Amino acid sequence: MAAYSPGVRVGNWSEDAALAEELLEDFRRRRERGELLIQKSRKLQDNLLRKVKLSLPKDGFVHFGDTVMLLSPDNKKSSMENYPGVCGKLALAVDLDEIAMFSAESLQAPCGVSAVKTMDPLYLASDHKSFLRFAKKSYLQQVFLTDELSYLTRWHAAFLDPQLRLEYEGFPVPANSNIIITHCHTNRSLAVPRNFWIRSYFGMEYEVVCHTYLNSHKAEEDKNYWVIVTGNPSDEESTMIDRPDPLSGGIREKNEFHEETQNIKISD
């Protein structure tokens, strides 16, 4: 038997018609205030995918207040040497829960962190691993974003070579160069293991943890290498990592330049 529509005056036709009109008015009010689910998700996606202009340091160092991108550089190894890890550069990104993606208007702290291939401030934080707090895939020390500024959000940038690290203590942090980033509270370094991946709304991303990977010489492995990337002064639409490498006959390495200049004798 077919059901009657609200237009047919049978039963509680007046209540049904009033309910339909009320639902339509409620829809219009929510649409005007931007409270519809599709409007919230579109606004959040626009914020997440909005292009951000990076800072352009004039002296080659990182300054307080700079807008930068944190990058795990390519280790220059083949896919067989990296197996089962991934090759290429990985940038630090926000790992959003898919439910929050379609319900929140802005980023809700605390939230996860991941590494990908290509508002109120949020701070990168970490804490000691416990039975309830650990990375989902690797079970190592967790890294997350929070809106509370505390000692858990304090990090230390260290020189790459451990033998020269003490001499460079307190020096300005160089931009666009490999460095080690260590968590002050736990004394563990930020890392991308590259063999633990998670699936998010934007596709496959890689887990970011706090763990110091040491080789046989007690030096950090390339999993702990990071680059603070700044904007490209010659092209506002790109970054310094997008600039082409100098030609073989062009700019020489700094160490090579120093070795040659040390042997030059200046006459009186």
C-alpha positions in Angstrom: 0.0 0.0 0.0 1.4 3.4 -1.0 1.9 6.0 1.8 0.0 9.3 1.6 2.0 12.5 1.0 1.7 15.5 3.3 -0.4 17.1 0.6 -3.2 14.6 1.2 -5.2 15.7 4.2 -5.4 12.3 6.0 -4.4 11.7 9.6 -2.0 14.2 11.1 -1.6 16.2 7.8 -1.3 19.5 9.6 1.5 18.4 11.9 3.4 16.8 8.9 3.1 19.9 6.8 4.3 22.1 9.8 7.2 19.7 10.4 8.3 19.8 6.8 8.2 23.6 6.8 10.2 23.8 10.0 12.9 21.5 8.6 13.1 23.7 5.5 13.5 26.8 7.6 16.1 25.2 9.8 18.1 24.2 6.7 17.9 27.8 5.4 19.1 29.3 8.8 22.1 26.8 9.0 23.0 27.5 5.4 23.1 31.3 6.0 25.3 30.8 9.1 27.6 28.4 7.3 26.8 25.5 9.6 26.0 22.9 7.0 28.4 19.9 7.0 29.4 20.5 3.4 30.2 24.1 4.2 32.3 23.2 7.3 34.3 20.6 5.4 34.9 22.9 2.4 36.1 25.7 4.7 38.5 23.3 6.5 39.8 21.9 3.3 40.4 25.4 1.9 42.4 26.3 5.0 44.5 23.1 4.9 45.2 23.4 1.2 45.8 27.1 1.2 49.3 28.0 -0.1 51.5 29.6 2.6 54.3 31.9 1.7 57.6 31.0 3.4 59.9 33.5 4.9 63.0 34.8 3.0 65.9 35.1 5.4 68.6 37.4 4.1 71.5 35.9 6.2 70.8 32.2 5.6 69.7 31.6 9.2 66.4 30.8 10.9 64.8 33.5 13.0 62.0 33.6 15.6 58.7 34.1 13.9 59.8 32.7 10.5 57.3 30.8 8.4 59.2 27.6 7.4 58.6 24.0 6.2 60.2 21.1 8.1 61.6 18.6 5.7 63.1 15.1 6.1 65.6 15.1 3.2 66.2 12.3 0.7 68.9 9.9 1.9 70.1 9.4 -1.8 69.8 5.6 -1.4 68.3 3.2 -3.9 64.9 1.7 -3.4 66.5 -1.7 -2.6 68.7 -0.1 0.1 65.7 1.7 1.6 63.4 -1.4 1.5 60.9 -1.5 3.1 61.2 2.2 3.7 60.2 4.9 1.2 62.6 7.1 -0.9 62.4 10.8 -1.5 61.8 13.9 0.6 59.1 14.0 3.3 57.5 17.1 4.8 56.0 17.4 8.2 52.2 17.6 8.0 49.0 17.4 10.1 47.4 14.0 10.4 43.6 14.6 10.7 41.0 12.1 11.8 38.6 11.7 8.9 35.6 12.2 11.2 37.0 15.5 12.4 37.8 16.4 8.8 34.0 16.6 8.1 32.8 18.0 11.4 35.3 20.7 12.6 35.6 24.2 11.2 39.3 24.5 12.3 42.1 22.3 13.5 41.4 20.8 16.9 44.3 20.2 19.3 45.8 17.8 20.1 46.1 16.2 16.7 48.4 13.8 15.0 51.5 14.4 12.9 52.7 12.6 9.8 55.1 13.1 6.9 53.9 13.5 3.3 55.7 13.5 -0.1 55.1 16.5 -1.7 44.1 30.0 12.9 45.5 29.7 16.3 49.1 28.5 16.5 49.7 24.8 17.1 53.0 23.6 18.7 54.9 20.4 18.0 55.1 18.3 21.1 56.1 14.9 22.5 56.2 13.0 25.8 57.7 9.8 27.2 56.2 6.6 25.9 53.7 4.8 28.2 51.2 2.0 28.0 48.5 4.3 26.8 50.6 6.9 24.9 52.8 5.7 21.9 53.0 5.9 18.1 50.3 3.8 16.5 52.4 1.9 14.0 56.0 1.7 15.4 55.1 1.8 19.1 57.9 4.4 19.6 57.6 7.8 21.3 54.6 9.7 20.0 54.8 13.2 18.3 51.7 15.3 18.2 50.4 18.9 17.8 48.9 20.8 20.7 47.6 24.3 21.4 49.2 24.4 24.9 52.7 26.0 25.2 54.8 24.0 27.7 58.1 22.2 28.2 56.8 19.4 26.1 56.9 21.7 23.0 60.6 22.7 23.5 63.0 21.4 20.8 66.7 21.9 20.3 68.4 22.2 16.9 71.9 20.6 16.9 74.7 20.6 14.4 74.8 17.5 12.1 78.4 16.3 12.9 78.5 15.1 16.6 82.3 15.9 16.8 81.7 19.5 16.0 78.4 19.8 17.9 79.8 21.4 21.0 81.7 24.0 19.0 78.5 25.1 17.2 76.5 25.2 20.4 74.6 28.6 20.6 75.3 29.5 17.0 72.4 30.6 14.7 70.4 27.8 13.1 71.2 27.5 9.4 68.3 27.3 7.0 68.1 24.8 4.1 70.8 22.6 5.7 70.7 19.2 7.4 70.3 19.5 11.2 69.2 17.3 14.1 66.1 18.3 16.0 66.0 16.9 19.6 63.2 17.0 22.1 64.4 18.8 25.3 62.2 16.9 27.7 63.0 13.4 26.6 66.3 14.0 24.8 65.2 12.0 21.8 65.5 13.2 18.2 62.7 13.8 15.7 62.6 11.1 13.1 60.8 9.5 10.1 61.4 5.7 10.1 60.0 5.7 6.5 58.7 2.1 6.8 55.5 2.8 8.8 52.8 4.5 6.9 49.2 5.6 7.7 46.3 6.3 5.4 44.6 9.7 5.8 42.1 11.8 3.9 44.9 13.0 1.6 46.3 9.6 0.9 49.3 7.6 2.1 51.4 9.4 4.7 54.4 8.3 6.9 54.6 8.2 10.7 56.7 10.7 12.5 58.2 9.7 15.9 60.7 10.8 18.5 63.5 8.2 18.4 67.3 8.6 18.0 68.7 6.2 15.4 72.5 5.7 15.9 74.9 4.0 13.5 78.1 2.1 14.5 79.9 5.4 15.0 77.3 6.7 17.5 76.2 9.3 15.0 72.6 9.9 14.0 71.3 8.1 10.9 69.6 9.9 8.0 66.2 9.1 9.5 66.9 11.9 12.1 68.0 14.5 9.4 65.8 17.5 9.0 65.9 20.7 6.9 64.2 23.9 7.8 63.1 25.1 4.4 62.6 28.8 3.5 61.2 30.6 0.5 63.1 31.1 -2.7 64.1 34.8 -3.2 64.3 34.4 -6.9 60.9 32.8 -7.3 58.1 33.6 -4.8 56.1 30.5 -6.0 58.8 28.0 -5.0 61.1 27.1 -2.1 64.9 26.8 -1.7 64.7 23.0 -2.2 63.1 23.5 -5.6 66.2 25.4 -6.9 68.3 23.4 -9.4 71.7 22.1 -8.2 74.7 24.2 -9.4 76.6 22.9 -12.4 79.7 20.8 -11.9 82.0 23.7 -12.9 80.1 26.3 -10.9 80.0 26.8 -7.1 82.3 24.6 -5.1 81.8 23.1 -1.7 82.7 25.2 1.3 85.1 22.7 2.7 86.9 22.5 -0.6 87.1 26.3 -0.7 88.6 26.5 2.9 91.2 23.8 2.1 92.5 25.9 -0.8 92.5 29.2 1.0 94.4 27.9 3.9 97.5 27.3 1.7 97.5 30.9 0.3 100.3 33.0 1.6 99.7 36.8 1.8 102.8 38.9 1.2 103.6 41.8 3.5 
